[in-house]
Amino acid sequence: MDIKDGFVGTVGNTPLIRLKSFSEQTGCEILGKAEFLNPGGSVKDRAAQYIIKDAEEKGLLKPGGTVVEGTAGNTGIGLAHICNAKGYKCLIIIPDTQSQEKIDLLRTLGAEVRTVPAVPYKDPNNYVKLSGRVAQEMDNAIWANQFDNLANRRAHYETTGPEIWQQTDGKIDAWVSATGTGGTYAGVAMFLKEKNPNVQCIVADPMGSGLYSYVKTREIKIEGNSITEGIGNSRITANMEGVPIDDAIRVDDSEAIRVIYQLMYKDGLFMGGSVGINVGAAVALAKQMGPGHTIVTVLCDGGARYQSRLYNLEWLSAKGLLPNP
């Protein structure tokens, strides 16, 4: 019998999907790790699972305790699911710029949700810093601290990376991923480089983030802005420290929108905005590398969490981002 142990036992071991339309266009095998098929609907289920597991192992989280986190949504959703499964309470602090779908889902899952103004990380009232202070003031509570908690990248070093290696039979030329906390990119990059130092590890970055500039010049310089949620950063998180990076590719919003609509209408995949950045960067890399290469990226989450924005033609039109028919 092959039976999974509840929600926690169902996280991971997601399929690797060939993105047919983009593979045919580029002559490369462009593969997407289907993280939207995790039980909580996103790649962040892995980080949430490892963060709680790590806190339990260290004796920091006691029965009936509370997990506090500042999140753009998906990590919070994963945490809320796992807290329900394990009998913990969950308190989420989220910027008010995030999609209403994610905020509503967090509340449906029973998390206490506090929306706060979106301010830069340097501001003491930034949602991440605020969540840390709130956790410190509570009894029997932990701060998940996904940006600087190395349990995050360990989740991907121990699970996502090995899965990709096994699913490709080690025949992989490049790994491409956007980073928010850095956990997914970092853990997979560290594992793949250990298996084969020739695997190219590329950061995909939206406008409004300083990581592209950091990779290219070692200085964080922010240009423009992006409608994508949960990716990009204005600092190097602990999860990204000392991590192999061969190059960076920047993808603007118009290309990300074009990509997710192509994924929907040509590949049948209804994806979130960060997937547009990831696949857009994979396509750009395929053109640089030339035909015959295998490039893996991550399909972070589905489109339903962004339906009122990314799949709302009026909203896109107001942003000047209407996709071509």
Buried (B, 14 or more C-beta within 10 A) or exposed (E): EEEEEEBBEBBBEBEBBEBEBBBEBBBBBBBBBBBBBBBBBBBBBBBBBBBBBBBBEEEBBEEEBBBBBBBBBBBBBBBBBBBBBBEBBBBBBBBEEBBEBBBEBBEEBEBBBBBBEBBEBEEEEBBBBBBBBBBEEBEEBBBBBBBBBBBBBBBBBBBBBBBBBEBBEEEBBBBBBBBBBBBBBBBBBBBBBEBEEEBBBBBBBBBBBBBBBBBEEEEBEBEEEBBBBBBBBBBBBBBBEEBBBBBBBBBBBBBBBBBBBBBBEBBEBBBBBBBBBBBBBBBBBBEEBEEEBBBBBBBBBBBBBBBEBBBEEEBBEEEEBBBEE
